[in-house]
Amino acid sequence: MVHPERFIETLNQNGVTFFTGVPDSLLKEFCLGLSSLPAAQHVTAANEGAAVALATGHYLATGDPALVYLQNSGLGNAVNPLVSLADPAVYGIPMLLMIGWRGEPNVVDEPQHTRQGAITPTLLDTLGIPYRVLPQEDDSVAHKAVEHMLSIAREERRPTALLVRKGTFFMCETAHDRKDAASMTREEALKKVIEFVGTEHVVATTGMLSRELFELREQYNGSHERDFLTVGSMGHASSIALGIALARPGNPVWCLDGDGAVLMHLGSLATIGKNAPKNFRHVVFNNQAHDSVGGHLTAADGADFVAIAKAVGYPTALFAANQKELMDALVVIKHSMGPSFLEIRIRRGARDGLGRPTKTPRESADAFRMSFE
């Protein structure tokens, strides 16, 4: 296995002093190793395409390649700037991509990663990005792989990549130092929201929230058929919910979102505000972290989601930081003409033993669709 701190030191020694990306569970130990770096050296990007652009800006200002970290599902967000900006046929921007290989063939993983894992090497070949799998044997072999891929990036003026398998890095000793003073857990807040939702339709964002929603329904013998659990496509739950709300104006639709997901495609809020579906209720659970992939911090502590929602056309936008505020706000948004918005401040983390949905994504989608008939 590879020590994250020594790996970062090797990158520094090879001229890589700027890091940016979107966290991934396979890279969480490496990302924790970056958490002590100053802001000028490490930026958690809103999405993977933005991270490629940040790396481009760093190269233009310094002449040095940056490292961009991402899950392989995030390659979809990065394709445009990789081929229309960084490619050697365009600007020729050297950078090193470090990609968590979820869904690697013959490795058990969640269904949303299966297809992406199978096509990841082929996709990199199609994009013209040289790559190799980061060796897991020891630090020295891994460090040689870094040096090799960086030499190609510099000599050929192109992005190169390292694919990272599960269990590659040792646990890092560095911990996040941002205090978490929120009073509610996500599950506590979600339980209150679901009491107000009742039998109305729900679109839940990817990650822990969807898992908690599924288990809460099981715990209270509720039906799953009106819940759409967005197990992949991070950041797109609100657009899925908007599509439903516009097609079914007589059905209230609740989008249960996360701060990292909202930030990833923040422009979707403006689209919702402009189209102004009266049956749309948007609830953002904000713990200022990418909770499902290691708890790495987002930029949500510097974002006023309520002000943003109001600015782009949500007639009602509220904030809740405790259970009384939450209950009062839920009464308001449930009975307001939409689109209405509620930000709930919650603690980071989830309870031990949290399960996963037992229905397949297709079963869930079919049941949800049939619930309108």
VEXPA-719145 format. One record per residue (C-alpha): residue in three letters; y, x, z. Coordinates in nm, 3 decimals, always signed. Example, Ala and Ser with C-alpha at 12.3 -4.5 7.8 and 13.67 -1.06 7.14 Angstrom:
% VEXPA-719145
LUMMAR    aa        py        px        pz
LUMMAR   ALA    -0.450    +1.230    +0.780
LUMMAR   SER    -0.106    +1.367    +0.714
% end
This chain:
% VEXPA-719145
LUMMAR    aa        py        px        pz
LUMMAR   MET    +0.000    +0.000    +0.000
LUMMAR   VAL    +0.363    +0.096    -0.050
LUMMAR   HIS    +0.628    +0.142    +0.221
LUMMAR   PRO    +0.944    -0.052    +0.124
LUMMAR   GLU    +1.187    +0.194    +0.287
LUMMAR   ARG    +1.034    +0.496    +0.113
LUMMAR   PHE    +1.025    +0.304    -0.214
LUMMAR   ILE    +1.397    +0.228    -0.186
LUMMAR   GLU    +1.467    +0.593    -0.104
LUMMAR   THR    +1.285    +0.695    -0.424
LUMMAR   LEU    +1.494    +0.449    -0.624
LUMMAR   ASN    +1.811    +0.596    -0.470
LUMMAR   GLN    +1.696    +0.947    -0.554
LUMMAR   ASN    +1.651    +0.835    -0.914
LUMMAR   GLY    +2.003    +0.698    -0.941
LUMMAR   VAL    +1.935    +0.332    -0.856
LUMMAR   THR    +2.182    +0.233    -0.586
LUMMAR   PHE    +2.250    -0.132    -0.675
LUMMAR   PHE    +2.001    -0.415    -0.622
LUMMAR   THR    +2.023    -0.780    -0.718
LUMMAR   GLY    +1.790    -1.072    -0.776
LUMMAR   VAL    +1.628    -1.386    -0.642
LUMMAR   PRO    +1.371    -1.342    -0.362
LUMMAR   ASP    +0.999    -1.393    -0.412
LUMMAR   SER    +0.720    -1.417    -0.155
LUMMAR   LEU    +0.536    -1.122    -0.316
LUMMAR   LEU    +0.850    -0.912    -0.280
LUMMAR   LYS    +0.960    -1.031    +0.065
LUMMAR   GLU    +0.886    -0.700    +0.238
LUMMAR   PHE    +1.086    -0.512    -0.027
LUMMAR   CYS    +1.373    -0.762    -0.001
LUMMAR   LEU    +1.379    -0.724    +0.377
LUMMAR   GLY    +1.419    -0.352    +0.319
LUMMAR   LEU    +1.734    -0.429    +0.119
LUMMAR   SER    +1.883    -0.656    +0.386
LUMMAR   SER    +2.061    -0.373    +0.570
LUMMAR   LEU    +2.243    -0.251    +0.260
LUMMAR   PRO    +2.618    -0.323    +0.228
LUMMAR   ALA    +2.729    -0.605    -0.001
LUMMAR   ALA    +2.847    -0.359    -0.266
LUMMAR   GLN    +2.488    -0.237    -0.307
LUMMAR   HIS    +2.286    -0.558    -0.276
LUMMAR   VAL    +2.364    -0.908    -0.405
LUMMAR   THR    +2.129    -1.205    -0.378
LUMMAR   ALA    +2.208    -1.376    -0.707
LUMMAR   ALA    +2.233    -1.751    -0.766
LUMMAR   ASN    +1.965    -1.722    -1.036
LUMMAR   GLU    +1.775    -1.458    -1.228
LUMMAR   GLY    +1.997    -1.467    -1.536
LUMMAR   ALA    +2.300    -1.400    -1.318
LUMMAR   ALA    +2.115    -1.104    -1.166
LUMMAR   VAL    +2.066    -0.951    -1.513
LUMMAR   ALA    +2.439    -0.999    -1.574
LUMMAR   LEU    +2.523    -0.833    -1.241
LUMMAR   ALA    +2.303    -0.538    -1.334
LUMMAR   THR    +2.482    -0.518    -1.668
LUMMAR   GLY    +2.820    -0.507    -1.499
LUMMAR   HIS    +2.700    -0.231    -1.267
LUMMAR   TYR    +2.583    -0.021    -1.560
LUMMAR   LEU    +2.908    -0.072    -1.752
LUMMAR   ALA    +3.106    +0.044    -1.447
LUMMAR   THR    +2.887    +0.337    -1.340
LUMMAR   GLY    +2.647    +0.438    -1.618
LUMMAR   ASP    +2.357    +0.392    -1.374
LUMMAR   PRO    +2.076    +0.136    -1.405
LUMMAR   ALA    +2.033    -0.129    -1.136
LUMMAR   LEU    +1.716    -0.290    -1.006
LUMMAR   VAL    +1.668    -0.665    -1.062
LUMMAR   TYR    +1.400    -0.835    -0.849
LUMMAR   LEU    +1.254    -1.176    -0.929
LUMMAR   GLN    +0.943    -1.390    -0.932
LUMMAR   ASN    +0.781    -1.415    -1.275
LUMMAR   SER    +0.871    -1.786    -1.290
LUMMAR   GLY    +1.232    -1.668    -1.290
LUMMAR   LEU    +1.184    -1.491    -1.622
LUMMAR   GLY    +1.273    -1.823    -1.784
LUMMAR   ASN    +1.623    -1.803    -1.634
LUMMAR   ALA    +1.654    -1.438    -1.735
LUMMAR   VAL    +1.536    -1.456    -2.098
LUMMAR   ASN    +1.877    -1.534    -2.248
LUMMAR   PRO    +2.070    -1.238    -2.100
LUMMAR   LEU    +1.770    -1.008    -2.139
LUMMAR   VAL    +1.753    -1.063    -2.516
LUMMAR   SER    +2.116    -1.146    -2.603
LUMMAR   LEU    +2.291    -0.904    -2.367
LUMMAR   ALA    +2.073    -0.622    -2.236
LUMMAR   ASP    +1.840    -0.575    -2.535
LUMMAR   PRO    +1.875    -0.241    -2.722
LUMMAR   ALA    +1.960    -0.434    -3.039
LUMMAR   VAL    +2.271    -0.573    -2.866
LUMMAR   TYR    +2.442    -0.376    -2.582
LUMMAR   GLY    +2.146    -0.163    -2.479
LUMMAR   ILE    +2.165    -0.197    -2.100
LUMMAR   PRO    +1.907    +0.002    -1.902
LUMMAR   MET    +1.777    -0.165    -1.587
LUMMAR   LEU    +1.452    -0.188    -1.393
LUMMAR   LEU    +1.302    -0.531    -1.334
LUMMAR   MET    +1.068    -0.571    -1.039
LUMMAR   ILE    +0.867    -0.890    -1.093
LUMMAR   GLY    +0.640    -1.065    -0.844
LUMMAR   TRP    +0.328    -1.156    -1.040
LUMMAR   ARG    +0.248    -1.505    -0.910
LUMMAR   GLY    -0.050    -1.671    -1.074
LUMMAR   GLU    -0.210    -1.343    -1.179
LUMMAR   PRO    -0.537    -1.424    -1.358
LUMMAR   ASN    -0.838    -1.437    -1.124
LUMMAR   VAL    -0.611    -1.454    -0.818
LUMMAR   VAL    -0.596    -1.789    -0.634
LUMMAR   ASP    -0.245    -1.935    -0.638
LUMMAR   GLU    -0.060    -2.267    -0.658
LUMMAR   PRO    -0.092    -2.476    -0.979
LUMMAR   GLN    +0.271    -2.427    -1.082
LUMMAR   HIS    +0.209    -2.052    -1.113
LUMMAR   THR    -0.114    -2.062    -1.316
LUMMAR   ARG    +0.035    -2.079    -1.665
LUMMAR   GLN    +0.324    -1.844    -1.589
LUMMAR   GLY    +0.091    -1.586    -1.438
LUMMAR   ALA    -0.135    -1.590    -1.741
LUMMAR   ILE    +0.148    -1.539    -1.992
LUMMAR   THR    +0.365    -1.293    -1.799
LUMMAR   PRO    +0.239    -0.973    -1.969
LUMMAR   THR    +0.253    -1.139    -2.313
LUMMAR   LEU    +0.603    -1.267    -2.244
LUMMAR   LEU    +0.724    -0.917    -2.153
LUMMAR   ASP    +0.566    -0.785    -2.474
LUMMAR   THR    +0.742    -1.057    -2.674
LUMMAR   LEU    +1.073    -0.971    -2.511
LUMMAR   GLY    +1.021    -0.604    -2.597
LUMMAR   ILE    +1.030    -0.498    -2.232
LUMMAR   PRO    +0.798    -0.205    -2.151
LUMMAR   TYR    +0.615    -0.261    -1.823
LUMMAR   ARG    +0.338    -0.145    -1.599
LUMMAR   VAL    +0.174    -0.280    -1.286
LUMMAR   LEU    +0.311    -0.110    -0.975
LUMMAR   PRO    +0.024    +0.095    -0.831
LUMMAR   GLN    -0.087    -0.008    -0.483
LUMMAR   GLU    -0.277    +0.308    -0.390
LUMMAR   ASP    -0.003    +0.495    -0.203
LUMMAR   ASP    +0.366    +0.580    -0.210
LUMMAR   SER    +0.341    +0.887    -0.433
LUMMAR   VAL    +0.166    +0.704    -0.718
LUMMAR   ALA    +0.410    +0.412    -0.695
LUMMAR   HIS    +0.706    +0.649    -0.697
LUMMAR   LYS    +0.580    +0.816    -1.016
LUMMAR   ALA    +0.564    +0.474    -1.180
LUMMAR   VAL    +0.927    +0.415    -1.083
LUMMAR   GLU    +1.034    +0.747    -1.231
LUMMAR   HIS    +0.842    +0.680    -1.551
LUMMAR   MET    +0.985    +0.332    -1.612
LUMMAR   LEU    +1.338    +0.446    -1.529
LUMMAR   SER    +1.310    +0.734    -1.775
LUMMAR   ILE    +1.216    +0.487    -2.050
LUMMAR   ALA    +1.500    +0.255    -1.950
LUMMAR   ARG    +1.754    +0.537    -1.975
LUMMAR   GLU    +1.621    +0.709    -2.286
LUMMAR   GLU    +1.574    +0.389    -2.487
LUMMAR   ARG    +1.871    +0.197    -2.339
LUMMAR   ARG    +1.664    -0.109    -2.250
LUMMAR   PRO    +1.527    -0.309    -1.956
LUMMAR   THR    +1.186    -0.201    -1.829
LUMMAR   ALA    +0.968    -0.370    -1.568
LUMMAR   LEU    +0.723    -0.323    -1.283
LUMMAR   LEU    +0.479    -0.607    -1.213
LUMMAR   VAL    +0.405    -0.640    -0.841
LUMMAR   ARG    +0.076    -0.783    -0.720
LUMMAR   LYS    +0.024    -0.967    -0.393
LUMMAR   GLY    -0.012    -0.730    -0.097
LUMMAR   THR    +0.154    -0.431    -0.262
LUMMAR   PHE    +0.409    -0.362    +0.015
LUMMAR   PHE    +0.366    -0.297    +0.386
LUMMAR   MET    +0.566    -0.523    +0.618
LUMMAR   CYS    +0.919    -0.392    +0.661
LUMMAR   GLU    +1.062    -0.344    +1.010
LUMMAR   THR    +1.411    -0.453    +0.908
LUMMAR   ALA    +1.506    -0.808    +1.003
LUMMAR   HIS    +1.790    -1.039    +0.907
LUMMAR   ASP    +2.076    -1.009    +1.156
LUMMAR   ARG    +2.256    -1.337    +1.081
LUMMAR   LYS    +2.235    -1.567    +1.383
LUMMAR   ASP    +2.102    -1.920    +1.334
LUMMAR   ALA    +2.278    -2.165    +1.563
LUMMAR   ALA    +2.173    -2.489    +1.390
LUMMAR   SER    +2.031    -2.757    +1.620
LUMMAR   MET    +1.779    -2.932    +1.391
LUMMAR   THR    +1.473    -2.809    +1.209
LUMMAR   ARG    +1.428    -2.922    +0.849
LUMMAR   GLU    +1.128    -3.134    +0.946
LUMMAR   GLU    +1.322    -3.310    +1.225
LUMMAR   ALA    +1.607    -3.390    +0.987
LUMMAR   LEU    +1.368    -3.490    +0.708
LUMMAR   LYS    +1.191    -3.738    +0.936
LUMMAR   LYS    +1.524    -3.915    +1.003
LUMMAR   VAL    +1.610    -3.920    +0.633
LUMMAR   ILE    +1.274    -4.069    +0.539
LUMMAR   GLU    +1.324    -4.349    +0.793
LUMMAR   PHE    +1.634    -4.449    +0.596
LUMMAR   VAL    +1.473    -4.397    +0.256
LUMMAR   GLY    +1.194    -4.641    +0.332
LUMMAR   THR    +1.015    -4.730    +0.007
LUMMAR   GLU    +1.292    -4.608    -0.224
LUMMAR   HIS    +1.221    -4.334    -0.478
LUMMAR   VAL    +1.250    -3.968    -0.378
LUMMAR   VAL    +1.269    -3.645    -0.576
LUMMAR   ALA    +1.210    -3.347    -0.343
LUMMAR   THR    +1.295    -2.988    -0.422
LUMMAR   THR    +1.042    -2.709    -0.448
LUMMAR   GLY    +0.914    -2.526    -0.141
LUMMAR   MET    +0.876    -2.616    +0.224
LUMMAR   LEU    +1.064    -2.945    +0.200
LUMMAR   SER    +0.813    -3.098    -0.040
LUMMAR   ARG    +0.526    -2.978    +0.178
LUMMAR   GLU    +0.684    -3.129    +0.489
LUMMAR   LEU    +0.755    -3.456    +0.307
LUMMAR   PHE    +0.391    -3.485    +0.202
LUMMAR   GLU    +0.267    -3.425    +0.556
LUMMAR   LEU    +0.517    -3.670    +0.707
LUMMAR   ARG    +0.391    -3.940    +0.474
LUMMAR   GLU    +0.034    -3.858    +0.580
LUMMAR   GLN    +0.128    -3.858    +0.947
LUMMAR   TYR    +0.283    -4.204    +0.930
LUMMAR   ASN    +0.030    -4.349    +0.682
LUMMAR   GLY    +0.297    -4.383    +0.421
LUMMAR   SER    +0.255    -4.395    +0.044
LUMMAR   HIS    +0.310    -4.091    -0.177
LUMMAR   GLU    +0.354    -4.283    -0.501
LUMMAR   ARG    +0.734    -4.300    -0.485
LUMMAR   ASP    +0.775    -3.930    -0.402
LUMMAR   PHE    +0.808    -3.677    -0.683
LUMMAR   LEU    +0.742    -3.331    -0.537
LUMMAR   THR    +0.903    -3.068    -0.758
LUMMAR   VAL    +0.658    -2.785    -0.695
LUMMAR   GLY    +0.812    -2.560    -0.965
LUMMAR   SER    +1.137    -2.546    -1.165
LUMMAR   MET    +1.355    -2.442    -0.873
LUMMAR   GLY    +1.705    -2.585    -0.887
LUMMAR   HIS    +1.623    -2.874    -1.120
LUMMAR   ALA    +1.534    -3.148    -0.870
LUMMAR   SER    +1.882    -3.301    -0.894
LUMMAR   SER    +1.864    -3.321    -1.274
LUMMAR   ILE    +1.519    -3.481    -1.255
LUMMAR   ALA    +1.660    -3.734    -1.010
LUMMAR   LEU    +1.962    -3.794    -1.236
LUMMAR   GLY    +1.734    -3.868    -1.530
LUMMAR   ILE    +1.546    -4.123    -1.320
LUMMAR   ALA    +1.863    -4.280    -1.181
LUMMAR   LEU    +2.014    -4.327    -1.527
LUMMAR   ALA    +1.694    -4.478    -1.666
LUMMAR   ARG    +1.639    -4.707    -1.368
LUMMAR   PRO    +1.988    -4.817    -1.251
LUMMAR   GLY    +1.838    -5.092    -1.033
LUMMAR   ASN    +1.633    -4.844    -0.827
LUMMAR   PRO    +1.793    -4.628    -0.557
LUMMAR   VAL    +1.698    -4.261    -0.608
LUMMAR   TRP    +1.719    -3.997    -0.335
LUMMAR   CYS    +1.729    -3.628    -0.428
LUMMAR   LEU    +1.625    -3.410    -0.132
LUMMAR   ASP    +1.751    -3.063    -0.214
LUMMAR   GLY    +1.789    -2.715    -0.064
LUMMAR   ASP    +2.087    -2.481    -0.051
LUMMAR   GLY    +1.923    -2.205    -0.257
LUMMAR   ALA    +1.812    -2.457    -0.519
LUMMAR   VAL    +2.159    -2.613    -0.544
LUMMAR   LEU    +2.322    -2.273    -0.583
LUMMAR   MET    +2.077    -2.177    -0.857
LUMMAR   HIS    +2.206    -2.449    -1.091
LUMMAR   LEU    +2.529    -2.557    -0.926
LUMMAR   GLY    +2.669    -2.697    -1.252
LUMMAR   SER    +2.425    -2.987    -1.226
LUMMAR   LEU    +2.647    -3.137    -0.955
LUMMAR   ALA    +2.930    -3.168    -1.208
LUMMAR   THR    +2.695    -3.345    -1.450
LUMMAR   ILE    +2.594    -3.589    -1.177
LUMMAR   GLY    +2.957    -3.650    -1.083
LUMMAR   LYS    +3.059    -3.713    -1.443
LUMMAR   ASN    +2.775    -3.957    -1.514
LUMMAR   ALA    +2.834    -4.127    -1.177
LUMMAR   PRO    +2.506    -4.315    -1.122
LUMMAR   LYS    +2.571    -4.570    -0.848
LUMMAR   ASN    +2.209    -4.552    -0.732
LUMMAR   PHE    +2.204    -4.172    -0.675
LUMMAR   ARG    +2.189    -4.022    -0.323
LUMMAR   HIS    +2.191    -3.646    -0.293
LUMMAR   VAL    +2.087    -3.485    +0.038
LUMMAR   VAL    +2.105    -3.106    +0.075
LUMMAR   PHE    +1.916    -2.940    +0.361
LUMMAR   ASN    +2.113    -2.620    +0.422
LUMMAR   ASN    +1.958    -2.339    +0.627
LUMMAR   GLN    +2.140    -2.065    +0.431
LUMMAR   ALA    +1.808    -1.911    +0.330
LUMMAR   HIS    +1.534    -1.901    +0.068
LUMMAR   ASP    +1.293    -2.027    +0.333
LUMMAR   SER    +0.981    -2.062    +0.118
LUMMAR   VAL    +0.975    -1.699    +0.005
LUMMAR   GLY    +1.045    -1.507    +0.323
LUMMAR   GLY    +1.370    -1.642    +0.465
LUMMAR   HIS    +1.602    -1.416    +0.266
LUMMAR   LEU    +1.960    -1.529    +0.299
LUMMAR   THR    +2.154    -1.722    +0.036
LUMMAR   ALA    +2.529    -1.734    -0.022
LUMMAR   ALA    +2.545    -2.083    +0.128
LUMMAR   ASP    +2.734    -1.967    +0.438
LUMMAR   GLY    +3.034    -1.913    +0.211
LUMMAR   ALA    +3.001    -2.239    +0.018
LUMMAR   ASP    +3.157    -2.573    +0.113
LUMMAR   PHE    +2.909    -2.806    -0.055
LUMMAR   VAL    +3.091    -3.119    +0.062
LUMMAR   ALA    +3.418    -3.002    -0.093
LUMMAR   ILE    +3.234    -2.908    -0.415
LUMMAR   ALA    +3.067    -3.249    -0.435
LUMMAR   LYS    +3.400    -3.427    -0.388
LUMMAR   ALA    +3.568    -3.203    -0.645
LUMMAR   VAL    +3.313    -3.284    -0.917
LUMMAR   GLY    +3.319    -3.660    -0.867
LUMMAR   TYR    +3.092    -3.771    -0.581
LUMMAR   PRO    +3.291    -4.057    -0.423
LUMMAR   THR    +3.123    -4.005    -0.085
LUMMAR   ALA    +3.039    -3.661    +0.055
LUMMAR   LEU    +2.955    -3.599    +0.422
LUMMAR   PHE    +2.828    -3.327    +0.655
LUMMAR   ALA    +2.592    -3.348    +0.952
LUMMAR   ALA    +2.505    -3.077    +1.203
LUMMAR   ASN    +2.320    -3.276    +1.469
LUMMAR   GLN    +2.107    -3.588    +1.494
LUMMAR   LYS    +2.393    -3.825    +1.584
LUMMAR   GLU    +2.604    -3.705    +1.292
LUMMAR   LEU    +2.299    -3.732    +1.067
LUMMAR   MET    +2.223    -4.091    +1.166
LUMMAR   ASP    +2.587    -4.195    +1.122
LUMMAR   ALA    +2.609    -4.024    +0.781
LUMMAR   LEU    +2.283    -4.177    +0.657
LUMMAR   VAL    +2.415    -4.526    +0.730
LUMMAR   VAL    +2.723    -4.449    +0.521
LUMMAR   ILE    +2.554    -4.295    +0.217
LUMMAR   LYS    +2.273    -4.552    +0.206
LUMMAR   HIS    +2.530    -4.830    +0.172
LUMMAR   SER    +2.784    -4.646    -0.043
LUMMAR   MET    +2.820    -4.668    -0.418
LUMMAR   GLY    +2.680    -4.346    -0.557
LUMMAR   PRO    +2.664    -4.077    -0.637
LUMMAR   SER    +2.680    -4.001    -0.266
LUMMAR   PHE    +2.624    -3.663    -0.105
LUMMAR   LEU    +2.512    -3.542    +0.237
LUMMAR   GLU    +2.480    -3.183    +0.355
LUMMAR   ILE    +2.260    -3.135    +0.663
LUMMAR   ARG    +2.282    -2.805    +0.853
LUMMAR   ILE    +1.932    -2.705    +0.967
LUMMAR   ARG    +1.754    -2.410    +1.124
LUMMAR   ARG    +1.553    -2.163    +0.923
LUMMAR   GLY    +1.175    -2.154    +0.939
LUMMAR   ALA    +0.888    -2.400    +0.939
LUMMAR   ARG    +0.615    -2.485    +1.184
LUMMAR   ASP    +0.289    -2.293    +1.181
LUMMAR   GLY    +0.002    -2.456    +0.998
LUMMAR   LEU    +0.215    -2.648    +0.750
LUMMAR   GLY    -0.019    -2.769    +0.477
LUMMAR   ARG    +0.024    -2.828    +0.106
LUMMAR   PRO    +0.001    -3.147    -0.100
LUMMAR   THR    -0.359    -3.247    -0.164
LUMMAR   LYS    -0.276    -3.432    -0.486
LUMMAR   THR    -0.242    -3.238    -0.810
LUMMAR   PRO    +0.101    -3.229    -0.979
LUMMAR   ARG    -0.028    -3.452    -1.261
LUMMAR   GLU    -0.173    -3.706    -1.018
LUMMAR   SER    +0.160    -3.714    -0.836
LUMMAR   ALA    +0.359    -3.754    -1.159
LUMMAR   ASP    +0.133    -4.035    -1.288
LUMMAR   ALA    +0.153    -4.225    -0.960
LUMMAR   PHE    +0.530    -4.188    -0.951
LUMMAR   ARG    +0.567    -4.316    -1.307
LUMMAR   MET    +0.338    -4.612    -1.241
LUMMAR   SER    +0.544    -4.708    -0.933
LUMMAR   PHE    +0.815    -4.844    -1.167
LUMMAR   GLU    +0.575    -5.084    -1.340
% end
